């Protein structure tokens, strides 16, 4: 069946605003700080069952920490579309104290203030998860039957910050099932990280390096007997900042900008003594096409060349391995691809001024599809990454509802519809 030109108008007319908003607020109200994903998964299981999804499964990627996935099989020949997002949120330390005595005090209260839903996880990324499920419900209300399949998968352990967590254990478990043939491969994937309804076909890569510089302590009156780790750290930082300028000058990516490194921490020193040990931490931004292995080797060489005293020891550690042992790779797909243009157009139709094609200034789990599985993927969802992980986390209600309409329209356009 041909899809009517006024699809967006038809979907808007059928939208159950209160029901879609209730789904979103209920998601925020189910606390799921990394490690406690099961609380939110139980909520999702109930809602996904209510949508009549088939193949509904949960499986633990770590003890007590489940993923969940299911699908709506199409009634004809059409493409398979996957919506995926992470169920965990960052911590709420200090939230209640910051908002004490206000409507925002409960980080999981999902208060609606100034036509926005407030709370931890509202933007990152329960608005996206809720909008994708509400979009399928909207198609049902509008009487639109899909030819292709729409699948949903919600995984844990994306966020970092909690001890022993944040290594993408959930998505590693899920993509391994795709590789094993236990879960059907999608033709296209939308990862519902917050983008303000823009479409992100490219994202940065990153790694974190912890550098330990060890010299030899000595009493301050006889510094010549020591090896000053703090002085060596100064030399290393000077060289690293110069290296950052050099890599930034190499190239600029149209969507994600330039590479650089940022020194994020320096600790060490001595008490009335030559400092024996210092530790540096840095994060390196990478562009699509840059190798993590090469970039890490360049940083190690830069530091070792800057510290000329052979008696000062330097050690490197990379604590944030994701889809790579050292960190997370950058990824991109063709920004002019039909699917990208289609999703962009539907979001622009759903809300004026949205649907821009941009690059992700963050790392999330798109590379597991693009780089590991060879499946095209983008980010797109309601919410603004700039207020996520902060006390200001919130999502505009109208943007969220536009996301529901936009996702529903994209499902229909991409998967096709039947009589």
C-alpha positions as CSV (number, residue, x, y, z in Angstrom):
1,X,0.0,0.0,0.0
2,X,1.3,3.4,-0.9
3,X,2.1,5.6,2.1
4,X,0.0,8.8,2.1
5,X,1.8,12.1,1.8
6,X,0.0,13.3,4.9
7,X,1.4,10.5,7.1
8,X,2.6,12.9,9.8
9,X,-0.8,14.6,10.0
10,X,-2.5,11.2,10.3
11,X,-0.2,10.1,13.1
12,X,-0.5,13.4,15.0
13,X,-4.3,13.0,14.9
14,X,-4.1,9.4,16.3
15,X,-1.5,10.2,19.0
16,X,-2.5,9.4,22.5
17,X,-0.5,12.2,24.2
18,X,-1.4,11.3,27.7
19,X,-0.6,7.6,27.2
20,X,2.7,8.3,25.5
21,X,3.7,10.8,28.3
22,X,2.7,8.3,31.0
23,X,4.9,5.7,29.4
24,X,7.9,8.1,29.5
25,X,7.3,9.3,33.1
26,X,6.9,5.7,34.3
27,X,10.3,4.9,32.7
28,X,12.0,7.7,34.6
29,X,10.2,6.6,37.8
30,X,11.9,3.2,37.7
31,X,15.4,3.9,39.0
32,X,18.1,2.1,37.1
33,X,21.5,3.5,38.1
34,X,24.1,1.3,36.5
35,X,24.0,-2.1,38.2
36,X,20.3,-1.9,38.9
37,X,19.0,-2.3,35.3
38,X,16.7,-5.1,36.4
39,X,14.3,-2.6,38.0
40,X,13.7,-0.8,34.7
41,X,13.8,-4.0,32.6
42,X,10.8,-5.3,34.6
43,X,8.9,-2.2,33.7
44,X,9.8,-2.6,30.0
45,X,8.9,-6.2,30.0
46,X,5.4,-5.3,31.1
47,X,5.0,-2.6,28.5
48,X,6.5,-4.6,25.7
49,X,4.2,-7.5,26.5
50,X,1.3,-5.1,26.4
51,X,2.3,-4.1,22.9
52,X,1.9,-7.7,21.8
53,X,5.6,-8.0,20.8
54,X,6.8,-11.5,20.1
55,X,10.0,-13.3,20.9
56,X,10.1,-11.3,24.2
57,X,13.3,-12.4,26.0
58,X,15.4,-11.3,28.9
59,X,18.9,-12.7,29.6
60,X,21.5,-11.7,32.2
61,X,24.7,-10.3,30.8
62,X,26.0,-10.4,34.3
63,X,24.4,-11.9,37.4
64,X,21.2,-9.9,38.3
65,X,21.6,-7.6,35.3
66,X,19.4,-8.4,32.3
67,X,19.0,-7.3,28.8
68,X,15.6,-7.4,27.1
69,X,14.6,-7.7,23.5
70,X,11.5,-8.4,21.4
71,X,10.0,-7.7,17.9
72,X,6.9,-7.0,15.9
73,X,7.0,-9.2,12.9
74,X,5.9,-7.6,9.7
75,X,3.0,-8.9,7.7
76,X,4.8,-8.9,4.3
77,X,8.1,-8.4,2.7
78,X,10.0,-5.4,4.1
79,X,13.2,-4.4,5.8
80,X,14.1,-5.1,9.4
81,X,14.6,-2.1,11.7
82,X,16.1,-2.2,15.2
83,X,15.7,0.4,18.0
84,X,18.2,0.0,20.7
85,X,19.1,1.9,23.9
86,X,20.7,1.4,27.3
87,X,18.7,0.9,30.4
88,X,21.1,2.2,32.9
89,X,21.6,5.8,34.1
90,X,24.4,7.6,35.9
91,X,24.3,8.2,39.7
92,X,22.2,10.8,41.5
93,X,24.7,11.9,44.1
94,X,23.9,15.4,45.3
95,X,20.6,15.6,43.3
96,X,18.3,15.7,46.3
97,X,20.4,18.2,48.1
98,X,20.6,20.4,45.0
99,X,16.8,20.5,44.5
100,X,15.8,20.2,48.2
101,X,12.4,21.7,48.8
102,X,11.4,21.9,45.2
103,X,9.3,19.7,42.8
104,X,12.6,18.4,41.3
105,X,13.8,17.0,44.6
106,X,13.1,13.3,43.8
107,X,15.5,12.4,40.9
108,X,13.0,9.7,39.9
109,X,9.9,11.7,40.4
110,X,9.5,12.6,36.7
111,X,8.0,15.9,37.6
112,X,6.5,17.9,34.7
113,X,7.6,21.5,35.1
114,X,7.3,24.1,32.4
115,X,6.2,21.4,30.0
116,X,9.3,19.3,30.5
117,X,9.8,16.0,32.2
118,X,12.6,16.2,34.8
119,X,14.6,13.4,36.4
120,X,17.7,11.2,36.1
121,X,17.6,9.3,32.9
122,X,14.9,11.4,31.3
123,X,17.2,12.4,28.5
124,X,19.8,9.7,28.7
125,X,18.0,7.9,27.5
126,X,14.5,7.0,28.6
127,X,12.9,9.5,26.3
128,X,14.3,7.6,23.4
129,X,13.3,4.2,24.6
130,X,9.8,5.4,25.5
131,X,9.4,7.2,22.2
132,X,10.3,4.1,20.2
133,X,7.8,1.9,22.0
134,X,5.1,4.6,21.9
135,X,5.7,5.0,18.1
136,X,4.7,1.4,17.5
137,X,1.6,1.9,19.7
138,X,0.8,4.9,17.6
139,X,1.0,2.9,14.4
140,X,-1.5,0.5,15.9
141,X,-3.8,3.3,16.8
142,X,-3.6,4.8,13.3
143,X,-4.4,1.4,11.8
144,X,-1.0,1.1,10.0
145,X,0.4,-2.4,9.5
146,X,4.0,-2.8,8.7
147,X,5.4,-5.0,6.0
148,X,8.8,-5.3,7.6
149,X,9.9,-6.1,11.1
150,X,10.5,-3.7,14.0
151,X,12.8,-5.0,16.7
152,X,13.6,-3.5,20.1
153,X,16.6,-4.3,22.3
154,X,17.4,-2.6,25.6
155,X,20.8,-3.3,27.2
156,X,22.7,-2.4,30.3
157,X,26.1,-1.3,31.4
158,X,26.6,1.6,29.0
159,X,27.2,4.3,31.6
160,X,30.5,4.5,33.5
161,X,31.2,5.8,36.9
162,X,30.0,3.0,39.2
163,X,32.7,0.7,40.5
164,X,33.2,-2.3,38.3
165,X,30.7,-1.2,35.7
166,X,30.5,0.7,32.5
167,X,32.3,-1.5,30.0
168,X,29.4,-2.1,27.6
169,X,28.9,-5.6,29.0
170,X,25.2,-5.5,28.0
171,X,25.7,-4.8,24.3
172,X,28.6,-7.1,24.0
173,X,26.3,-9.9,25.2
174,X,23.5,-8.8,22.7
175,X,25.7,-8.5,19.6
176,X,27.3,-11.8,20.3
177,X,23.8,-13.3,20.0
178,X,23.4,-11.6,16.6
179,X,26.8,-13.0,15.6
180,X,25.7,-16.5,16.7
181,X,22.5,-16.3,14.7
182,X,20.3,-16.4,17.9
183,X,18.9,-12.9,17.2
184,X,18.1,-11.8,13.6
185,X,20.3,-9.2,12.1
186,X,18.6,-5.8,11.4
187,X,19.1,-4.0,8.1
188,X,19.3,-0.6,10.0
189,X,19.7,0.4,13.6
190,X,18.6,3.5,15.5
191,X,20.4,3.9,18.8
192,X,18.2,6.2,20.9
193,X,20.8,8.4,22.5
194,X,19.5,12.0,22.9
195,X,20.1,14.2,19.8
196,X,17.3,16.8,20.1
197,X,15.8,14.9,17.1
198,X,18.8,15.4,15.0
199,X,20.3,12.4,13.2
200,X,23.9,11.5,13.9
201,X,25.5,9.2,11.4
202,X,29.0,9.8,12.8
203,X,30.5,9.8,16.3
204,X,33.9,10.3,17.9
205,X,36.1,7.6,19.3
206,X,38.0,7.9,22.6
207,X,40.4,6.4,25.1
208,X,41.5,7.3,28.6
209,X,45.1,7.0,29.6
210,X,46.4,6.9,33.1
211,X,50.1,7.6,33.3
212,X,52.2,6.9,36.4
213,X,55.6,8.6,36.6
214,X,57.9,7.4,39.3
215,X,61.2,9.0,40.4
216,X,63.0,8.9,43.7
217,X,62.2,10.8,46.9
218,X,64.9,12.8,48.8
219,X,65.0,15.3,51.6
220,X,64.3,18.8,50.3
221,X,67.7,20.0,51.5
222,X,69.5,17.6,49.2
223,X,67.3,17.5,46.1
224,X,70.2,16.3,44.0
225,X,69.8,12.9,45.6
226,X,66.3,12.5,44.3
227,X,64.5,12.1,40.9
228,X,61.7,14.7,40.7
229,X,58.6,13.0,39.3
230,X,56.7,16.3,39.4
231,X,59.3,18.0,37.2
232,X,59.1,15.1,34.8
233,X,55.3,15.3,34.8
234,X,55.6,19.0,33.8
235,X,57.8,18.0,30.8
236,X,55.3,15.3,29.9
237,X,52.3,17.6,30.0
238,X,54.1,20.3,27.9
239,X,54.9,17.7,25.3
240,X,51.3,16.3,25.4
241,X,49.7,19.7,24.9
242,X,52.0,20.3,21.9
243,X,51.0,16.8,20.6
244,X,47.4,17.8,21.0
245,X,47.9,20.9,18.8
246,X,49.6,18.8,16.2
247,X,46.8,16.2,15.9
248,X,44.2,18.9,15.9
249,X,45.9,20.4,12.9
250,X,45.9,17.2,10.9
251,X,42.3,17.2,9.7
252,X,38.8,18.3,10.5
253,X,35.8,15.9,10.1
254,X,32.7,17.6,8.7
255,X,30.4,16.3,11.4
256,X,32.6,15.7,14.5
257,X,35.4,18.3,14.2
258,X,39.0,17.8,15.1
259,X,41.0,15.4,17.2
260,X,42.7,16.4,20.4
261,X,43.7,15.2,23.9
262,X,42.7,16.7,27.2
263,X,44.7,16.3,30.4
264,X,42.0,15.8,33.0
265,X,44.0,15.2,36.2
266,X,47.4,15.5,37.9
267,X,48.1,14.1,41.4
268,X,51.3,13.7,43.3
269,X,54.0,15.5,45.2
270,X,56.0,15.1,48.4
271,X,56.0,16.5,51.9
272,X,59.1,18.6,52.4
273,X,60.7,16.2,49.9
274,X,61.4,15.6,46.3
275,X,58.2,14.3,44.8
276,X,58.6,10.6,44.0
277,X,55.4,9.8,42.1
278,X,52.9,11.6,40.0
279,X,49.9,10.4,38.1
280,X,48.4,12.0,35.0
281,X,45.1,11.2,33.4
282,X,44.0,12.2,29.9
283,X,41.3,11.5,27.3
284,X,42.0,11.4,23.6
285,X,39.3,12.2,21.1
286,X,39.6,10.3,17.8
287,X,37.9,10.9,14.4
288,X,36.5,8.1,12.2
289,X,39.4,6.3,10.5
290,X,41.9,7.0,13.3
291,X,43.4,3.9,15.0
292,X,43.3,3.7,18.8
293,X,46.4,1.6,18.7
294,X,48.4,4.1,16.7
295,X,47.0,7.0,18.8
296,X,48.0,5.4,22.1
297,X,51.4,4.5,20.8
298,X,51.9,8.1,19.8
299,X,51.0,9.3,23.2
300,X,53.4,6.8,24.9
301,X,56.2,7.9,22.6
302,X,55.5,11.6,23.3
303,X,55.7,11.1,27.0
304,X,58.8,8.9,26.9
305,X,60.6,11.3,24.6
306,X,59.8,14.2,27.0
307,X,61.2,12.4,30.1
308,X,64.9,12.0,29.3
309,X,66.1,10.7,32.7
310,X,66.4,6.9,32.3
311,X,66.0,6.5,36.1
312,X,62.4,7.8,36.0
313,X,59.9,5.1,35.3
314,X,56.7,5.6,33.2
315,X,53.8,3.3,33.1
316,X,50.6,3.5,31.0
317,X,47.1,2.0,31.7
318,X,43.9,2.2,29.7
319,X,40.9,1.7,32.0
320,X,38.0,2.4,29.6
321,X,38.0,-0.4,27.1
322,X,34.7,-0.7,25.2
323,X,34.6,-2.2,21.7
324,X,38.4,-2.0,21.7
325,X,40.8,-3.0,24.5
326,X,42.0,0.5,24.9
327,X,38.7,2.4,24.5
328,X,35.9,3.1,22.0
329,X,36.3,3.3,18.3
330,X,34.9,6.1,16.2
331,X,32.3,5.3,13.6
332,X,30.4,6.7,10.7
333,X,28.1,5.8,7.9
334,X,27.3,7.7,4.7
335,X,25.5,10.8,5.7
336,X,23.7,10.9,2.4
337,X,22.4,7.3,2.7
338,X,18.6,6.9,2.0
339,X,17.9,5.8,5.6
340,X,19.6,8.8,7.0
341,X,17.8,11.2,4.7
342,X,14.5,9.5,5.4
343,X,14.8,9.7,9.2
344,X,16.0,13.3,9.0
345,X,13.0,14.2,6.9
346,X,10.5,12.5,9.2
347,X,11.9,14.3,12.3
348,X,11.8,17.6,10.4
349,X,8.2,17.0,9.5
350,X,7.4,16.1,13.1
351,X,8.9,19.3,14.6
352,X,10.0,22.4,12.8
353,X,13.7,23.0,12.9
354,X,14.6,19.4,13.9
355,X,16.0,16.5,11.8
356,X,19.4,18.1,11.2
357,X,22.2,15.7,10.2
358,X,25.0,16.2,12.7
359,X,27.8,14.3,14.4
360,X,27.8,12.9,17.9
361,X,30.1,14.8,20.3
362,X,30.0,11.7,22.6
363,X,30.9,8.0,22.5
364,X,28.2,5.4,22.8
365,X,27.6,2.0,21.3
366,X,26.9,2.6,17.6
367,X,30.3,1.2,16.7
368,X,29.3,-2.3,17.9
369,X,26.9,-2.3,14.9
370,X,28.8,-0.2,12.4
371,X,32.4,-1.5,13.0
372,X,31.8,-4.9,14.5
373,X,28.7,-6.2,12.7
374,X,28.8,-4.1,9.5
375,X,25.2,-2.9,10.1
376,X,24.5,0.8,9.4
377,X,23.4,2.7,12.5
378,X,22.6,6.2,13.7
379,X,21.8,8.1,16.9
380,X,18.4,9.8,17.1
381,X,16.0,10.6,19.9
382,X,14.4,13.3,22.0
383,X,16.6,14.9,24.7
384,X,19.6,17.1,24.9
385,X,23.0,15.6,25.8
386,X,24.1,18.9,27.2
387,X,21.9,18.6,30.3
388,X,22.3,14.9,30.8
389,X,24.5,13.7,33.7
390,X,23.6,17.0,35.4
391,X,21.1,18.2,37.9
392,X,19.3,19.9,35.0
393,X,18.4,16.7,33.1
394,X,15.0,17.1,31.5
395,X,13.2,16.6,28.2
396,X,10.7,19.0,26.6
397,X,7.3,17.3,26.3
398,X,6.6,18.5,22.8
399,X,10.0,17.3,21.6
400,X,9.3,13.9,23.1
401,X,5.9,13.7,21.5
402,X,7.4,14.8,18.2
403,X,9.9,12.0,18.5
404,X,7.0,9.5,18.9
405,X,5.5,10.8,15.7
406,X,8.8,10.9,13.8
407,X,9.8,7.4,14.8
408,X,6.3,6.1,13.8
409,X,6.6,7.7,10.4
410,X,10.1,6.4,9.9
411,X,9.0,2.9,10.8
412,X,6.2,3.1,8.2
413,X,8.5,4.6,5.5
414,X,11.4,2.3,6.1
415,X,9.6,-1.0,6.7
416,X,6.8,-0.4,4.3
417,X,3.1,-0.9,5.0
418,X,0.4,-3.2,3.7
419,X,-3.3,-3.1,3.3
